[in-house]
């Protein structure tokens, strides 16, 4: 078992494949390659980040939390906002699609939760910070949104959308029986150009830019969701799709608005 400098056992270190991923002492060569992959394709995959021997611990933790998930479903736009009033018919900003999912808020993870301990583990924050290369990284200060468990069951899905944050860090825990595929058209828009025609092609099913990122339990994924439109296809079967969402920001003190809390978690406090 890995130990801190003072000789104290570090339980989080047993949840990560430290032979494969230099979390405790980020290697410049590895981090550089991961950062290049992120910049080139809009995501960086770390398969086997949680080794098979430890994955069961996190899945058991997630399964115990899943019944507490707040369920929400409805129709949303690809931009997670109302379309501009002057957007013409056929504008992709007017497109809508169905979403249905369950989410467990951070404050429902008990202090002893292995998933919570992993998220709050300082070496993991430093490791993600090194891969992103955007300066100091902070864990969310939001009591609901800092760490989430996404629970998707039969017929759940997420419509095509862009994230409202620059990046997302997720940990795949359990794949659904069928479906629940993560599909993405990477880096399809820029800060200066919405590239509406390319987005329209994705929404109509005519784009050749769409890629599928396989749902492999134990994989840590760093993803540029603001510039890459993506979706989760409908879930089928009686096995839930379970993914931990680890929230970080380049600014300290990040919290959600009361309206966002109400919509996502069913409560404001």
Secondary structure as UniProt FT lines:
FT   TURN            5..6
FT   HELIX           11..15
FT   TURN            18..20
FT   TURN            24..25
FT   HELIX           28..41
FT   STRAND          43..46
FT   TURN            47..48
FT   HELIX           52..66
FT   TURN            67..68
FT   STRAND          70..77
FT   TURN            78..79
FT   TURN            85..86
FT   TURN            89..90
FT   HELIX           92..94
FT   STRAND          96..104
FT   HELIX           106..108
FT   TURN            111..112
FT   HELIX           114..119
FT   HELIX           122..132
FT   STRAND          138..139
FT   TURN            143..145
FT   STRAND          147..152
FT   TURN            154..155
FT   STRAND          157..161
FT   STRAND          168..174
FT   STRAND          178..179
FT   STRAND          182..185
FT   TURN            186..187
FT   HELIX           196..204
FT   STRAND          210..213
FT   TURN            217..218
FT   STRAND          220..223
FT   TURN            225..227
FT   STRAND          229..232
FT   STRAND          235..236
FT   STRAND          241..246
FT   STRAND          248..249
FT   TURN            252..253
FT   HELIX           258..265
//
